[in-house]
């Protein structure tokens, strides 16, 4: 099985397969001009975190989305369409977060892969507050990796961070505190610090994964100073009314407490590699 890096463009994926590679950040169609094989890696958008404005209650972050990989044969004139699922808007009414949207991959108008969104967060007053278990699937993939669950909340008066995409397929990346989950590492229960991710090569987006623990960098969890998660990392949760963060691509939005909303879910993403027929 190929690694996440290879599926989403890091490492030597492009060189190993030959041809060309392209990240898909927004919905678009591509017309094939040469016969060959197309490797498609994709994930859906995610839900927003739960939200509460009631004293003593808490809210979890959203789960991350599953991702899938599929290789297809393509011919001259084939049209491959990507409908990139949008992450959900932040929830402004007390309750569970809002559901995100699936990413669809179509070949000549027929859907060949559906990448469902990660589940939104919840709110509650009974502790521990345990976030919904991930059940989202990828339909039509050659193989797929499940999303991760936002961590459980031991006490109220805060929102938990959103879960990161399971880059290493090891179950890591779940948020365990108010910061969102960082890629390949757990969030930290301290509201201002968290564990940096392991170093990762470029995902063909001009980004280097240096393992720096600075919120907003690729793969790094959002924190209370910079709530938004980096690429594939979870958005920060809310503490004392601070604004929770939007999840990175495929990652969960942070839970909201006593502010104006929860953190929005991360948008979907796809990456393709084309290998021409010899």
Secondary structure, DSSP 8 states (H G I E B T S, - for coil): ---HHHHTT-TTHHHHH-SEEEEE-S-EEEE--S-EEEEEEEE--B----EE-STT-EE-------EEEEEEEE-TT-EEEEE---------SSBS------EEEEETTEEEEEE--B----EESSSSB--------EES-SEEE-------BSSSSEE-------TTSSS-----SSS--BTTB---SSSS-------B---SSS--B-----TTSTT----SSS-S--TT------BTT-------TT-----EESSS--------EEEEEEEE--
